């Protein structure tokens, strides 16, 4: 059943007064939706609370609360605050309802259907009331500037650049509150207030409440706006006091005051003699300059205006954050660590001294939450606030300068934009030079301390990374066992090879003549096919598997490179003729093919090593080194494709076909461990010296 149908059949017709909420019982799936700094719900001990207003007042800092946004935090709350009454710290309107619904009455899906139907009803009612605005002049449809960040961020068509700037300032303020740097928080708040005053962003609809009453007094609605550690007003027995400075200089009394910041604390008067708020405390601590004025009655509210205000408040609660904000918050929550403030230094700067030197001389960086970074998925050149960002070692980087010049291609970067790619970054063992350039050209900020992760030896060694950027445990008992068994098997094969080679040894002239070349042929074959096969496999994989295949590619190519030099030495000292017997044309083709083989086998490893040298280790002009590295890898790829798809099939094809046509066993000639037919047929185990016309190809 659709929301509109339920609206028609279940929800009563709208009236001029705001209707009650659909239910005071809230399913956890609804709590999960309210997981952003601008709309933060948390379930505690069977109750659902809207802690958006409480965030900055939390004694442990706002980020701790945000870590539980949209969740049931009963367990962690009781571990830290056992016996504490949550309601003592909150305004009455912060209690949303009870957690969980009676499934005998309705399912969660039906609850959400009713929620959507209620949204439709409220929107219809608001449209009707707004259409009647002409009957209530002075109260309806008068645009005004947003008076606070919450109002500003609720504007649906707000410029993305403005939204991003305001949210960034709010993040910096929360970090300052986490570290109890209230002076800095006050400075950031002043910047936000100045930005709000300068912005020409108007909030349609209902006019704001007057900051002062008609008699010069201060209504409690205005006191309620000053509810932060860096901006704390409290009403006591009809008088409003600004206790902001007191909180900063008397941290031991901070919590008891923050519990009533933005509220009337008269109900607690003299409940605890000598403590806030009491006559003894007032006489000892209160300064005359802290007095702001007397509490006055609330300005008269037009019933029509108040109805719209209440409906809009209910509509905001039912709608919740946008799907984009929810997705970003959940993506960020999936990577929140233990809150180690110096985790990035321990993970990377300790291993690379130049990074530590750069950090020491760097100006203070802005902070980002992981949810904010998750919104920066690109593409480059897109709307403000969507630039492709990436998290590496708790720092935030703008990928735009790297696009078009990354050796792995732009797709590798953009598919990981908005994520923490530290594990994958470490897999490919970037050099200190590459890291210094990264911090110099791309660094735009760092992750807030409460969301940082510790990247120890596991990440540095290249822990396995899954598709979503999650760092997984690289070693389990079974994987470690298998890894050791594979290493043991490799050593056993190598030992068996050496034993067989020694067992079938011949005098030195014979070694140089035939058997030594066969050993080198085998090593070169392993190197060639290992390099080609691993390169092909790496093109279809990613992450740790790709890194391992590329390592195999490099090691196989290097083995082929070394074997090539020994082959040239043995070939020059052997008694084998320069060409195998055959037609002159076939001999010419053989000569040309082998010379081309030497050239290719020299160019391939040298170009690969040159690319790594220019990219990671070469000094001088970085732009020139990057250009040379790009040219080297392009040459390596082109030569590799020619070698793989042209030379290798041609050379192996025509030599194999030719020798088999002459009755020669190519495998027998290549293998260093298979005796010629004459030796096995004689039955005496004697190995005859091959004729000078044996094959070398």
VOGU-3710 file (C-alpha; in Angstrom, 3 decimals, decimal comma):
1> xxxxxxxxxx> 0,000/0,000/0,000  1,456/3,388/-0,988  1,917/6,347/1,343  -0,851/8,239/-0,478  -3,320/5,353/-0,038  -2,555/5,081/3,654  -2,966/8,825/3,916  -6,437/8,542/2,426  -7,578/5,520/4,449  -5,762/5,710/7,784
11> xxxxxxxxxx> -4,706/9,274/8,493  -7,535/11,592/9,486  -8,236/14,740/7,564  -5,877/17,628/8,405  -7,004/20,267/10,814  -5,787/23,765/11,588  -3,898/22,532/14,648  -0,775/20,387/14,460  -1,644/16,732/14,861  0,109/14,266/17,115
21> xxxxxxxxxx> 3,052/12,152/15,943  2,183/8,839/14,303  3,579/6,936/17,282  5,696/7,479/20,369  7,302/4,114/19,695  10,257/4,474/17,328  11,803/1,501/15,465  15,586/1,248/15,453  15,568/1,535/11,659  14,181/5,062/12,065
31> xxxxxxxxxx> 16,854/5,925/14,639  19,482/4,703/12,141  18,402/7,391/9,669  19,160/10,273/12,052  22,951/9,949/12,071  24,359/13,357/11,088  25,640/16,297/13,169  22,589/18,314/12,116  20,149/15,516/13,071  21,593/13,245/15,743
41> xxxxxxxxxx> 19,369/10,648/17,425  20,641/8,108/19,939  18,800/5,325/21,764  19,668/4,874/25,459  18,000/2,451/27,863  14,872/2,026/25,762  14,392/5,732/25,016  15,164/7,670/21,849  16,735/11,102/22,264  17,472/13,887/19,793
51> xxxxxxxxxx> 20,937/14,975/20,933  21,536/17,564/18,208  21,224/20,425/20,689  23,266/18,551/23,304  26,267/17,775/21,074  28,355/20,807/21,966  27,372/20,587/25,643  28,566/17,009/26,051  31,352/17,011/28,672  33,358/14,481/26,659
61> xxxxxxxxxx> 33,136/16,502/23,458  30,670/16,333/20,565  32,552/13,763/18,480  32,036/11,067/21,101  28,267/11,496/20,757  28,494/11,590/16,957  30,239/8,227/17,090  26,960/6,762/18,376  24,636/8,776/16,134  21,807/6,660/14,768
71> xxxxxxxxxx> 22,606/3,748/17,080  21,516/2,104/20,304  24,221/3,354/22,694  22,833/1,693/25,822  25,842/-0,538/26,423  28,537/2,102/26,035  26,489/4,667/27,995  26,025/2,354/30,966  29,690/1,422/30,948  30,702/5,089/31,270
81> xxxxxxxxxx> 27,698/6,799/32,908  26,064/4,079/34,951  23,356/5,569/37,171  23,279/8,936/35,358  19,829/10,214/34,374  20,016/11,380/30,776  16,976/13,633/31,107  18,806/15,762/33,692  21,066/17,038/30,920  18,478/17,429/28,184
91> xxxxxxxxxx> 15,591/19,675/27,351  12,143/18,062/27,547  11,690/18,253/23,782  14,862/16,178/23,270  12,983/12,993/24,179  11,599/11,626/20,917  9,892/8,470/22,188  10,353/4,858/23,214  12,624/2,519/21,298  10,906/-0,328/19,484
101> xxxxxxxxxx> 7,383/-0,930/18,226  4,829/-3,549/19,144  4,986/-5,875/16,159  1,597/-7,300/17,122  0,144/-3,927/16,148  2,295/-3,032/13,138  5,486/-4,012/11,353  8,448/-1,716/10,819  7,612/-1,459/7,130  4,080/-0,346/7,974
111> xxxxxxxxxx> 5,437/2,152/10,493  7,515/3,747/7,721  4,495/3,703/5,436  2,594/5,683/8,084  5,572/8,024/8,420  5,502/8,773/4,695  1,744/9,255/4,822  2,139/11,670/7,715  4,723/13,630/5,693  2,209/13,955/2,871
121> xxxxxxxxxx> -0,434/15,150/5,316  1,822/17,773/6,893  2,940/19,090/3,517  -0,688/19,494/2,453  -1,518/21,237/5,710  1,463/23,576/5,384  0,508/24,478/1,839  -2,992/25,309/3,019  -1,763/27,438/5,927  0,797/29,244/3,805
131> xxxxxxxxxx> -1,912/30,016/1,260  -3,860/31,676/4,078  -0,879/33,864/4,971  -2,493/36,987/3,552  -5,074/36,842/6,313  -2,264/37,163/8,909  -0,114/40,111/7,800  3,229/40,513/9,475  3,608/36,878/10,372  3,719/34,835/7,183
141> xxxxxxxxxx> 5,939/34,595/4,142  8,433/37,267/5,239  11,937/36,210/4,174  14,633/36,671/6,786  18,275/35,775/7,228  19,139/32,524/8,953  19,951/33,206/12,606  21,947/30,018/13,237  23,712/27,181/11,457  20,838/24,746/11,918
151> xxxxxxxxxx> 18,409/27,041/10,117  20,925/27,711/7,359  21,633/24,045/6,638  17,903/23,311/6,409  17,647/25,490/3,296  17,221/22,919/0,526  18,588/25,035/-2,334  21,585/26,301/-0,335  24,711/26,814/-2,439  26,864/23,648/-2,069
161> xxxxxxxxxx> 29,991/25,756/-1,583  28,332/27,670/1,271  27,049/24,453/2,833  30,509/22,878/2,642  32,156/25,961/4,165  29,704/26,138/7,075  29,953/22,405/7,795  33,754/22,650/7,700  33,693/25,441/10,300  31,343/23,374/12,455
171> xxxxxxxxxx> 33,786/20,468/12,255  36,687/22,693/13,356  34,560/23,916/16,267  33,720/20,361/17,370  37,408/19,420/17,316  38,186/22,438/19,494  35,460/21,386/21,938  36,790/17,821/21,981  40,178/19,156/23,084  38,510/21,625/25,510
181> xxxxxxxxxx> 40,020/24,571/23,661  37,084/26,873/24,326  38,964/29,984/23,244  39,428/28,547/19,779  35,812/27,348/19,733  34,701/30,910/20,507  36,840/32,250/17,661  35,334/29,757/15,233  31,837/30,617/16,442  32,606/34,281/15,737
191> xxxxxxxxxx> 33,616/33,320/12,185  30,364/31,400/11,760  28,310/34,340/13,064  30,145/36,691/10,692  29,514/34,316/7,791  25,810/34,137/8,658  25,635/37,934/8,754  27,401/38,287/5,406  25,480/35,567/3,585  22,484/36,702/1,619
201> xxxxxxxxxx> 20,611/33,503/2,339  16,996/33,992/3,334  14,837/31,560/5,266  11,250/31,691/4,033  8,167/31,412/6,168  7,936/32,227/9,844  9,608/35,242/11,387  12,145/34,649/14,125  11,606/35,382/17,767  12,830/38,693/19,079
211> xxxxxxxxxx> 16,137/38,508/20,935  14,815/40,969/23,545  11,399/41,503/24,988  9,504/44,727/24,661  10,664/45,771/28,146  14,340/45,032/27,403  14,305/41,684/29,149  15,510/38,362/27,767  13,005/35,601/26,979  13,987/32,011/27,708
221> xxxxxxxxxx> 13,780/31,237/23,996  16,779/33,546/23,506  18,606/31,994/26,483  18,148/28,626/24,795  20,317/29,724/21,857  23,347/30,135/24,158  23,862/26,542/25,220  27,513/25,796/24,375  30,662/25,675/26,499  31,959/28,655/24,519
231> xxxxxxxxxx> 28,636/30,511/24,754  26,807/29,563/27,956  23,871/31,537/29,361  21,887/30,338/32,358  18,705/31,760/33,885  18,633/31,709/37,711  15,686/33,056/39,685  14,562/35,505/36,996  18,031/36,735/35,988  20,142/35,696/32,976
241> xxxxxxxxxx> 23,885/35,210/33,453  26,660/34,675/30,903  28,916/32,003/32,452  31,144/31,431/29,408  34,289/32,875/30,986  33,586/31,142/34,291  33,461/27,738/32,588  36,841/28,314/30,961  38,563/29,294/34,193  36,788/26,811/36,483
251> xxxxxxxxxx> 36,813/23,501/34,602  36,030/21,582/37,796  32,495/23,072/37,736  32,021/22,868/33,984  29,744/19,813/33,903  27,248/21,055/36,463  26,881/24,356/34,592  26,712/22,801/31,123  23,821/20,638/32,284  21,785/23,863/32,524
261> xxxxxxxxxx> 23,377/25,940/29,748  20,619/27,610/27,738  17,992/26,748/30,378  16,357/27,999/33,558  18,227/26,409/36,487  15,963/27,835/39,186  14,554/24,363/39,904  17,976/23,383/41,320  18,363/26,462/43,502  20,019/25,570/46,835
271> xxxxxxxxxx> 19,381/21,846/46,292  23,092/21,293/46,973  24,419/24,053/49,251  27,684/25,498/48,038  27,309/24,039/44,564  25,877/25,567/41,426  23,268/27,033/41,609  23,056/28,151/45,235  23,267/31,346/47,260  26,708/30,400/48,594
281> xxxxxxxxxx> 27,988/29,743/45,078  26,559/33,038/43,798  28,211/35,027/46,564  31,562/33,327/45,983  31,814/33,210/42,207  29,296/35,446/40,447  30,704/38,661/38,999  28,565/41,713/38,221  29,612/41,726/34,548  28,144/38,236/34,083
291> xxxxxxxxxx> 24,622/39,607/34,533  22,927/39,951/31,132  19,459/41,091/32,179  16,194/39,876/33,613  14,015/37,124/32,245  10,906/38,427/30,565  7,816/36,858/29,117  8,003/35,259/25,726  6,980/37,554/22,873  3,417/37,002/21,840
301> xxxxxxxxxx> 3,134/34,332/19,166  0,492/34,468/16,526  -1,457/31,160/16,673  -1,288/30,850/12,918  2,500/31,276/12,952  2,933/28,883/15,868  0,915/26,211/14,078  3,216/26,427/11,062  6,307/26,366/13,273  5,166/23,193/15,021
311> xxxxxxxxxx> 4,252/21,508/11,739  7,632/22,318/10,230  9,365/20,952/13,299  7,426/17,690/13,029  8,064/17,526/9,284  11,814/17,854/9,810  11,803/15,019/12,325  9,842/12,714/10,049  11,878/13,482/6,937  15,271/13,251/8,628
321> xxxxxxxxxx> 18,542/13,852/6,779  18,898/13,446/3,030  19,834/10,054/1,612  23,211/11,477/0,558  23,988/12,675/4,099  22,904/9,334/5,595  25,090/7,384/3,149  28,087/9,621/3,865  27,608/9,345/7,642  27,402/5,548/7,480
331> xxxxxxxxxx> 30,449/5,353/5,211  32,396/7,449/7,686  31,162/5,487/10,699  32,458/2,274/9,131  36,021/3,555/9,422  36,065/5,232/12,822  38,973/4,037/14,897  40,013/4,115/18,508  40,578/7,865/18,575  44,374/7,954/18,775
341> xxxxxxxxxx> 45,316/11,579/18,136  48,886/10,792/17,104  48,078/7,664/15,107  49,147/9,129/11,763  52,575/10,058/13,074  53,140/6,594/14,493  52,124/4,968/11,225  54,012/6,980/8,598  55,979/9,962/9,842  58,035/7,741/12,151
351> xxxxxxxxxx> 59,184/5,760/9,105  59,852/8,713/6,819  61,799/11,571/8,492  61,158/14,054/5,674  57,417/13,800/6,287  57,996/14,596/9,965  60,100/17,629/8,979  57,340/18,864/6,670  54,703/18,367/9,361  56,724/20,366/11,883
361> xxxxxxxxxx> 56,862/23,394/9,584  53,330/23,123/8,226  50,544/25,531/9,125  47,541/24,169/10,988  45,353/22,036/8,738  41,539/22,031/8,717  39,802/18,966/10,126  37,436/16,655/8,256  35,126/13,956/9,518  35,099/10,694/7,601
371> xxxxxxxxxx> 31,476/11,395/6,672  32,501/14,696/5,074  35,260/13,013/3,073  32,811/10,321/1,939  30,869/13,005/0,026  33,948/13,888/-2,038  33,725/11,225/-4,716  34,405/13,439/-7,734  34,504/13,763/-10,610  37,182/16,417/-10,938
381> xxxxxxxxxx> 35,687/19,716/-11,972  32,314/18,816/-10,457  30,211/20,979/-8,119  31,927/22,449/-5,044  32,080/19,979/-2,196  32,426/16,945/-4,478  36,146/17,179/-5,371  37,718/13,701/-5,247  39,277/13,290/-1,808  41,065/10,305/-0,296
391> xxxxxxxxxx> 42,173/9,439/3,234  45,744/8,205/3,721  47,219/7,815/7,204  44,517/10,014/8,772  45,224/12,839/6,326  42,909/14,085/3,594  44,182/14,553/0,040  42,646/16,175/-3,038  43,265/13,786/-5,954  42,723/16,431/-8,643
401> xxxxxxxxxx> 46,465/17,276/-9,206  47,229/13,575/-9,676  44,545/12,838/-12,251  45,998/12,219/-15,692  49,448/11,429/-14,313  48,974/8,478/-11,977  50,819/5,329/-13,188  47,847/3,179/-12,214  45,381/5,325/-14,144  42,576/7,654/-13,064
411> xxxxxxxxxx> 40,074/4,839/-12,581  42,124/3,372/-9,741  41,972/6,737/-7,956  38,360/7,693/-8,633  36,962/4,305/-7,610  38,493/4,919/-4,182  37,577/8,604/-3,883  35,881/9,375/-0,572  37,440/6,313/1,076  40,321/5,472/3,370
421> xxxxxxxxxx> 42,853/3,816/1,024  45,776/3,607/3,447  46,077/-0,162/3,179  46,139/-0,182/-0,607  48,545/2,766/-0,685  50,993/0,848/1,489  50,635/-2,309/-0,595  52,394/-0,676/-3,508  55,304/0,491/-1,331  55,419/4,142/-2,356
431> xxxxxxxxxx> 58,797/5,755/-1,765  59,539/8,610/0,603  59,938/10,869/-2,426  56,424/10,041/-3,632  55,006/10,643/-0,150  56,747/14,013/0,154  55,326/15,115/-3,199  51,905/13,857/-2,148  51,937/15,976/1,017  53,334/18,964/-0,853
441> xxxxxxxxxx> 50,823/19,035/-3,715  47,657/17,296/-2,501  47,270/17,621/1,287  44,131/19,578/2,228  43,375/18,509/5,817  43,357/15,792/8,428  40,800/13,555/10,079  39,344/14,741/13,389  41,283/13,173/16,296  38,320/11,158/17,572
451> xxxxxxxxxx> 37,987/9,320/14,233  41,631/8,525/13,598  42,907/4,998/13,196  46,183/3,473/14,222  48,108/2,272/11,192  50,864/0,144/12,587  53,142/-2,426/11,020  50,219/-4,301/9,468  49,199/-1,393/7,241  52,820/-0,538/6,504
461> xxxxxxxxxx> 53,427/-4,072/5,359  50,380/-3,971/3,124  47,442/-5,443/4,991  44,738/-6,864/2,766  42,158/-4,355/1,664  38,651/-5,236/0,608  36,509/-3,603/-2,042  35,112/-0,942/0,258  38,516/0,137/1,524  38,194/-1,810/4,774
471> xxxxxxxxxx> 41,527/-3,008/6,132  41,258/-6,714/6,849  43,512/-8,956/8,848  46,278/-10,082/6,525  47,163/-13,143/8,540  45,096/-15,918/10,009  46,456/-19,150/11,420  45,574/-21,013/8,239  46,985/-18,367/5,877  50,245/-18,226/7,844
481> xxxxxxxxxx> 50,483/-22,028/7,743  49,874/-22,144/3,992  52,343/-19,336/3,376  55,084/-21,194/5,225  54,220/-24,425/3,406  54,500/-22,687/0,022  57,880/-21,287/1,014  59,003/-24,751/2,140  57,863/-26,244/-1,158  59,788/-23,597/-3,096
491> xxxxxxxxxx> 62,969/-24,313/-1,174  62,493/-28,057/-1,692  62,120/-27,607/-5,474  65,189/-25,372/-5,581  67,191/-27,929/-3,584  66,045/-30,773/-5,829  67,035/-28,775/-8,890  70,526/-28,129/-7,498  70,917/-31,816/-6,539  69,895/-33,067/-9,977
501> xxxxxxxxxx> 72,144/-30,541/-11,690  75,100/-31,703/-9,565  74,263/-35,368/-10,113  74,249/-34,938/-13,920  77,298/-32,687/-14,006  79,961/-33,024/-16,692  83,478/-31,750/-17,132  83,758/-28,011/-17,631  84,005/-28,005/-21,441  80,886/-30,163/-21,649
511> xxxxxxxxxx> 79,103/-27,916/-19,112  79,804/-24,872/-21,206  79,009/-26,746/-24,347  75,596/-28,144/-23,601  74,360/-28,802/-20,077  75,023/-25,278/-18,728  73,129/-23,722/-21,591  70,216/-26,001/-20,914  70,095/-24,916/-17,274  70,044/-21,300/-18,376
521> xxxxxxxxxx> 67,410/-22,033/-21,005  65,196/-23,446/-18,271  65,717/-20,433/-16,002  65,049/-18,039/-18,872  61,892/-19,933/-19,835  60,617/-19,737/-16,265  61,474/-16,031/-16,185  59,797/-15,264/-19,493  56,593/-17,165/-18,896  56,474/-16,076/-15,232
531> xxxxxxxxxx> 56,803/-12,407/-16,216  54,261/-12,649/-19,031  51,753/-14,733/-17,082  51,937/-12,609/-13,908  51,530/-9,378/-15,913  48,429/-10,754/-17,613  46,971/-11,972/-14,315  47,700/-8,647/-12,574  45,650/-6,820/-15,219  42,512/-8,651/-14,015
541> xxxxxxxxxx> 43,043/-8,351/-10,246  43,298/-5,656/-7,620  44,619/-4,958/-4,147  46,955/-7,385/-2,418  46,647/-10,006/-5,168  47,716/-7,482/-7,788  50,679/-6,423/-5,685  51,873/-9,995/-5,304  51,505/-10,692/-9,007  53,490/-7,578/-9,869
551> xxxxxxxxxx> 56,188/-8,730/-7,456  56,292/-12,050/-9,296  56,460/-10,122/-12,590  59,472/-8,097/-11,400  61,305/-11,056/-9,901  60,709/-13,267/-12,955  61,894/-10,552/-15,298  64,996/-9,963/-13,186  65,773/-13,720/-13,193  65,501/-13,727/-16,987
561> xxxxxxxxxx> 67,760/-10,638/-17,139  70,523/-12,269/-15,069  70,249/-15,596/-16,900  70,611/-13,733/-20,191  74,079/-12,489/-19,272  75,259/-15,961/-18,235  73,820/-17,419/-21,430  75,793/-14,924/-23,481  78,966/-15,948/-21,626  78,377/-19,699/-21,990
571> xxxxxxxxxx> 77,308/-19,282/-25,595  80,509/-17,436/-26,444  82,601/-20,213/-24,877  80,733/-23,201/-26,273  81,679/-25,300/-29,249  78,212/-25,019/-30,700  78,020/-23,549/-34,206  76,511/-20,053/-34,521  73,522/-21,473/-36,385  71,747/-24,799/-36,473
581> xxxxxxxxxx> 71,974/-26,707/-39,753  69,319/-25,887/-42,283  68,369/-23,756/-45,217  70,238/-20,406/-45,416  66,961/-18,494/-45,221  66,000/-20,360/-42,054  69,459/-19,668/-40,628  69,077/-15,947/-41,388  65,696/-15,843/-39,712  67,178/-17,672/-36,727
591> xxxxxxxxxx> 70,032/-15,203/-36,434  67,750/-12,152/-36,678  65,243/-13,605/-34,206  67,906/-14,369/-31,601  69,480/-10,924/-31,922  66,060/-9,346/-31,537  65,515/-11,573/-28,503  68,662/-10,200/-26,860  67,530/-6,638/-27,512  64,032/-7,245/-26,154
601> xxxxxxxxxx> 65,300/-9,037/-23,065  67,587/-6,095/-22,349  65,017/-3,338/-22,980  62,187/-4,891/-20,935  63,857/-5,104/-17,499  65,885/-1,926/-17,994  62,775/0,126/-18,864  60,902/-1,323/-15,872  63,745/-0,511/-13,494  64,085/2,963/-15,032
611> xxxxxxxxxx> 60,425/3,715/-14,365  60,765/2,755/-10,706  63,993/4,753/-10,375  62,593/7,966/-11,857  59,330/7,613/-9,976  60,723/6,836/-6,531  64,390/7,647/-6,167  65,720/10,115/-8,752  66,554/13,595/-7,507  66,318/16,897/-9,349
621> xxxxxxxxxx> 63,316/18,226/-11,213  60,237/16,220/-10,179  58,245/17,113/-13,286  61,056/15,896/-15,538  61,403/12,717/-13,484  57,677/12,097/-13,781  57,859/12,549/-17,543  60,792/10,142/-17,810  59,038/7,622/-15,561  55,923/7,812/-17,746
631> xxxxxxxxxx> 57,963/7,362/-20,911  59,805/4,401/-19,391  56,648/2,547/-18,403  55,042/3,267/-21,785  58,104/1,823/-23,542  58,026/-1,157/-21,183  54,374/-1,849/-21,998  54,786/-1,485/-25,761  57,881/-3,675/-25,917  56,208/-6,183/-23,612
641> xxxxxxxxxx> 53,161/-6,437/-25,855  55,364/-6,942/-28,938  57,420/-9,572/-27,107  54,332/-11,397/-25,851  52,115/-11,296/-28,918  54,628/-11,179/-31,792  58,137/-12,413/-31,070  57,331/-15,213/-28,607  54,686/-16,998/-30,751  56,786/-16,558/-33,903
651> xxxxxxxxxx> 60,097/-17,759/-32,440  58,707/-20,695/-30,500  56,401/-21,632/-33,338  58,889/-21,786/-36,191  61,753/-23,336/-34,154  59,515/-26,044/-32,709  58,006/-26,838/-36,089  61,405/-26,913/-37,808  63,125/-29,165/-35,277  60,234/-31,607/-35,050
661> xxxxxxxxxx> 60,258/-31,794/-38,839  63,874/-32,932/-38,539  63,051/-35,474/-35,851  64,574/-33,558/-32,998  62,899/-33,544/-29,558  62,851/-29,933/-28,460  61,876/-30,704/-24,852  64,640/-33,297/-24,607  67,177/-30,832/-25,955  66,093/-28,058/-23,571
671> xxxxxxxxxx> 65,834/-30,114/-20,377  69,116/-30,501/-18,462  67,962/-33,762/-16,825  66,825/-35,950/-19,762  69,515/-38,118/-21,258  69,804/-38,582/-25,024  68,308/-41,783/-26,480  71,715/-43,211/-27,207  72,718/-43,138/-23,551  69,607/-44,892/-22,247
681> xxxxxxxxxx> 69,659/-47,442/-25,035  73,260/-48,449/-24,359  72,388/-49,624/-20,863  75,809/-48,627/-19,541  74,830/-45,200/-18,290  77,486/-43,551/-20,426  76,646/-40,140/-21,761  77,899/-39,538/-25,249  79,201/-36,126/-26,174  76,703/-34,434/-28,500
691> xxxxxxx> 77,822/-33,742/-32,012  78,807/-30,214/-32,871  75,633/-29,860/-34,882  73,258/-30,178/-31,874  70,581/-27,603/-31,546  70,883/-24,349/-29,602  67,742/-22,296/-29,933
//
